[in-house]
Amino acid sequence: MRKFNFEEFIEFIVLLGYAVFFCYLLVTGKIYNFISPKMKGYMIFSFVIFTLLALYKGNNIFVPQKNRFVSRSYFILIITLVIGFIAAKEGLNTGISANKGLNLSTFSNSDKIKTPSKSESIKDKNKNDISIESGNDTNIIIINEKNFYNSINELGMNVEKYKGEKVKISGFVFIKEGFEKDEFVVARMLMACCAADAQVIGIMSKLDTGIALEKDSWIEVEGIIEVKENKDSATNISFKIPVIKVEKVNKIKKPESIYVYP
């Protein structure tokens, strides 16, 4: 009768568990809660490798065991796997933003960027990946999850170009220590590689102090783009940032993914 190799069995279970976990993330699309789409190929590669290793270990389950010692690291890996499944099921929330850096695109007065006239700005916006909706002789800049990163950078680098334009943007309410009472950022979480390097990206907004916004709640904002000038106390360099003077704000449901990608 063939002897059961418990150590090889534990290794088989661990490897198979991770292969199933990777497959689950890929099939459900929950993988994008943890990594950027450009990293998907690496996850597919990992899934294939773990599957092959699991099959190899499965063939060794009845190979005679040299010793009965089972490393505690296997149990740590199993616990990590369980936590991974729980995190994937529950999803991530904007509460992690409190520990992340804030990325507000700015325009330095020293930057030599041509500022087109308003007639040129309306005509050329679509070339800069900013969506425009027209109606009633007005143009509204629409910023959504598909163009969020490009739009925020474009507004920051050409702040004077879009001054006075109407904008609609959705995101979560980000409030940081040092903000004025009427200031907040309409934000998203920007992921370049994985959740570990994510940071907050968005546009500063000003709202009537009589209206209270709940931190981390999801909203859609409409307003007019204004310009705010600041100075870096460390470098003494002045810079400008776009600020939305909010005219309308509505609560919305949290999207399936809180992330945007460059």
TITIDREN-772392 format. One record per residue (C-alpha): z, y, x; residue number from 0. Coordinates in Angstrom, 1 decimal. Layout:
N
        w        v        u   seq
        Z        Y        X   NUM
...
***
This chain:
262
        w        v        u   seq
      0.0      0.0      0.0     0
     -1.0      3.4      1.4     1
      1.9      5.7      2.1     2
      2.1      9.1      0.5     3
      2.0     12.1      3.0     4
      4.2     14.8      1.4     5
      3.4     17.4      4.0     6
     -0.3     17.1      3.6     7
      0.2     17.2     -0.2     8
      2.1     20.5      0.0     9
     -0.6     22.0      2.2    10
     -3.3     20.8     -0.3    11
     -1.4     22.4     -3.2    12
     -1.0     25.7     -1.3    13
     -4.7     25.9     -0.3    14
     -5.9     24.8     -3.7    15
     -3.6     27.4     -5.3    16
     -5.1     30.2     -3.3    17
     -8.7     29.0     -4.0    18
     -7.9     29.0     -7.7    19
     -6.3     32.4     -7.4    20
     -9.4     33.9     -5.6    21
    -11.7     32.3     -8.2    22
     -9.6     33.8    -11.1    23
     -9.8     37.3     -9.6    24
    -13.5     37.0     -9.0    25
    -14.4     35.6    -12.5    26
    -12.1     38.1    -14.4    27
    -13.0     41.1    -12.3    28
     -9.3     41.7    -11.6    29
    -10.2     41.6     -7.9    30
    -11.0     45.3     -8.1    31
     -7.4     46.0     -8.8    32
     -6.8     45.0     -5.2    33
     -9.9     45.6     -3.2    34
    -13.0     47.8     -3.2    35
    -16.3     46.3     -4.6    36
    -17.8     46.5     -1.1    37
    -15.2     44.0      0.1    38
    -16.1     41.4     -2.6    39
    -18.2     39.4     -0.1    40
    -15.1     38.8      2.0    41
    -13.3     37.5     -1.0    42
    -16.1     35.1     -1.9    43
    -16.1     33.9      1.7    44
    -12.3     33.4      1.6    45
    -12.7     31.4     -1.7    46
    -15.2     29.1     -0.1    47
    -13.1     28.5      3.0    48
     -9.9     27.8      1.1    49
    -11.8     25.4     -1.2    50
    -13.2     23.5      1.8    51
     -9.8     23.4      3.5    52
     -8.1     22.2      0.2    53
    -10.7     19.3      0.0    54
    -10.1     18.4      3.6    55
     -6.3     18.3      3.1    56
     -6.8     16.3     -0.1    57
     -8.4     13.5      1.8    58
     -5.3     13.4      4.1    59
     -2.7     12.9      1.4    60
     -2.4      9.2      2.1    61
     -2.8      9.4      5.9    62
      0.4      8.1      7.6    63
      3.0     10.9      8.1    64
      4.2     11.5     11.6    65
      7.4     13.3     10.5    66
      9.1     14.3      7.3    67
      9.7     18.0      8.2    68
      8.1     20.5      5.8    69
      7.9     24.1      7.0    70
      9.6     26.7      4.8    71
      6.6     28.9      5.2    72
      4.8     26.7      2.6    73
      7.3     27.7      0.0    74
      7.0     31.4      1.0    75
      3.2     31.1      0.5    76
      3.8     29.5     -2.9    77
      6.1     32.3     -4.0    78
      3.5     34.9     -2.7    79
      0.9     33.1     -4.8    80
      3.0     33.3     -7.9    81
      3.6     37.0     -7.4    82
     -0.1     37.5     -7.0    83
     -0.9     35.8    -10.3    84
      1.8     38.0    -12.0    85
      0.5     41.2    -10.4    86
     -3.1     40.3    -11.4    87
     -2.0     39.6    -15.0    88
      0.1     42.7    -15.4    89
     -2.3     45.0    -13.5    90
     -1.3     48.0    -11.4    91
     -0.1     51.3    -12.8    92
     -0.1     54.9    -11.6    93
      3.5     54.7    -10.7    94
      2.3     53.8     -7.2    95
      0.9     57.3     -6.8    96
      4.3     58.7     -6.0    97
      4.2     56.9     -2.6    98
      0.6     57.9     -1.9    99
     -1.1     60.9     -0.3   100
     -2.9     63.5     -2.3   101
     -6.5     64.3     -1.6   102
     -7.7     67.7     -2.9   103
    -11.1     68.7     -1.7   104
    -11.0     72.2     -0.2   105
    -13.5     74.8      1.0   106
    -12.5     76.6      4.2   107
    -13.6     80.2      4.6   108
    -14.9     79.2      8.0   109
    -17.3     76.6      6.5   110
    -20.9     77.9      6.6   111
    -22.2     76.6      3.3   112
    -24.8     78.5      1.3   113
    -23.5     79.4     -2.2   114
    -26.5     79.5     -4.6   115
    -26.8     81.8     -7.5   116
    -25.7     80.5    -10.9   117
    -29.3     79.9    -12.0   118
    -29.8     77.7     -9.0   119
    -26.4     75.9     -9.5   120
    -27.3     74.7    -13.0   121
    -30.7     73.5    -11.9   122
    -29.5     71.6     -8.8   123
    -26.3     70.0    -10.0   124
    -27.8     66.6    -10.8   125
    -28.9     66.3     -7.1   126
    -25.3     66.3     -6.2   127
    -24.3     63.4     -8.5   128
    -22.6     65.7    -11.0   129
    -23.5     64.9    -14.6   130
    -24.4     67.7    -17.0   131
    -24.3     67.6    -20.8   132
    -26.2     70.4    -22.6   133
    -25.6     71.7    -26.1   134
    -25.4     75.0    -27.9   135
    -26.8     76.8    -24.9   136
    -23.9     75.6    -22.8   137
    -23.7     73.2    -19.9   138
    -20.6     71.0    -19.3   139
    -19.9     69.2    -16.1   140
    -18.9     65.7    -16.9   141
    -16.7     63.9    -14.4   142
    -16.0     60.2    -15.0   143
    -15.1     57.1    -13.1   144
    -18.7     56.6    -11.9   145
    -19.1     60.0    -10.3   146
    -15.5     61.0     -9.7   147
    -15.4     60.9     -5.9   148
    -18.8     62.6     -5.4   149
    -18.0     65.3     -8.1   150
    -14.6     66.2     -6.7   151
    -16.0     66.5     -3.2   152
    -19.0     68.6     -4.4   153
    -16.7     71.0     -6.3   154
    -14.4     71.3     -3.3   155
    -17.2     72.0     -0.8   156
    -19.1     74.4     -3.1   157
    -16.2     75.9     -5.1   158
    -17.9     79.3     -5.5   159
    -21.0     77.7     -6.8   160
    -19.3     76.2     -9.8   161
    -16.9     79.1    -10.5   162
    -16.9     79.9    -14.2   163
    -18.6     76.6    -15.2   164
    -17.2     74.4    -18.0   165
    -15.9     71.0    -17.0   166
    -14.7     67.8    -18.7   167
    -12.6     65.3    -16.7   168
    -10.3     62.4    -17.5   169
     -7.5     60.9    -15.4   170
     -3.8     60.6    -15.1   171
     -1.3     63.5    -14.8   172
     -0.1     63.8    -11.2   173
      2.7     66.2    -10.5   174
      4.1     66.7     -7.0   175
      7.1     68.6     -5.7   176
      6.0     72.1     -4.8   177
      3.6     72.5     -7.7   178
      4.0     75.6     -9.9   179
      5.4     74.9    -13.4   180
      2.0     75.1    -15.0   181
      0.2     73.1    -12.3   182
     -0.8     69.5    -12.3   183
     -3.7     67.3    -10.9   184
     -6.1     65.4    -13.1   185
     -6.2     62.4    -10.8   186
     -7.5     58.9    -10.1   187
     -6.6     56.5     -7.4   188
     -9.2     56.4     -4.7   189
     -9.6     53.0     -3.0   190
    -11.8     52.8      0.1   191
    -10.9     49.3      1.3   192
     -7.9     47.8     -0.6   193
     -4.9     48.9     -2.7   194
     -2.8     49.4      0.5   195
     -4.9     52.4      1.6   196
     -5.3     53.9     -1.9   197
     -4.6     57.6     -2.3   198
     -4.6     60.1     -5.1   199
     -7.7     62.2     -5.6   200
     -8.3     64.8     -8.2   201
     -8.6     68.5     -9.2   202
     -5.8     71.0     -9.6   203
     -5.4     72.2    -13.2   204
     -3.4     75.0    -14.9   205
     -2.0     74.6    -18.4   206
      0.1     76.8    -20.7   207
      3.7     76.1    -19.8   208
      4.5     75.8    -23.5   209
      2.7     72.4    -23.5   210
      4.5     69.5    -21.9   211
      2.5     66.7    -20.2   212
      4.1     63.4    -19.4   213
      3.8     62.4    -15.7   214
      1.3     59.5    -15.2   215
      0.0     59.7    -18.7   216
     -3.8     59.5    -19.2   217
     -5.6     62.6    -20.5   218
     -9.0     64.2    -21.0   219
     -9.2     67.8    -20.0   220
    -11.8     70.5    -20.8   221
    -11.7     73.9    -19.2   222
    -13.2     76.5    -16.9   223
    -13.4     76.2    -13.2   224
    -11.6     78.9    -11.3   225
    -10.9     79.5     -7.6   226
     -7.5     79.5     -5.9   227
     -7.1     80.7     -2.3   228
     -4.4     79.2     -0.2   229
     -3.5     79.4      3.5   230
     -2.4     76.5      5.7   231
      0.9     77.6      7.3   232
      0.4     75.3     10.3   233
     -3.1     76.4     11.2   234
     -3.2     79.8      9.5   235
     -6.6     78.9      8.1   236
     -7.4     80.1      4.6   237
     -9.1     77.8      2.2   238
    -10.2     77.7     -1.5   239
     -9.7     75.0     -4.0   240
    -11.2     74.6     -7.5   241
     -8.7     74.9    -10.3   242
     -9.4     74.0    -14.0   243
     -8.1     76.6    -16.4   244
     -7.4     74.1    -19.2   245
     -8.6     75.0    -22.7   246
     -8.3     71.6    -24.3   247
     -6.3     68.5    -23.5   248
     -6.3     65.1    -25.3   249
     -4.3     62.0    -24.6   250
     -6.4     58.9    -23.9   251
     -5.8     55.2    -23.3   252
     -5.3     53.9    -19.8   253
     -8.6     52.5    -18.5   254
     -9.0     48.9    -17.5   255
     -9.1     50.0    -13.8   256
     -7.2     53.0    -12.5   257
     -9.3     53.2     -9.4   258
    -12.5     55.0     -8.3   259
    -14.4     54.1     -5.1   260
    -16.3     56.2     -2.6   261
***
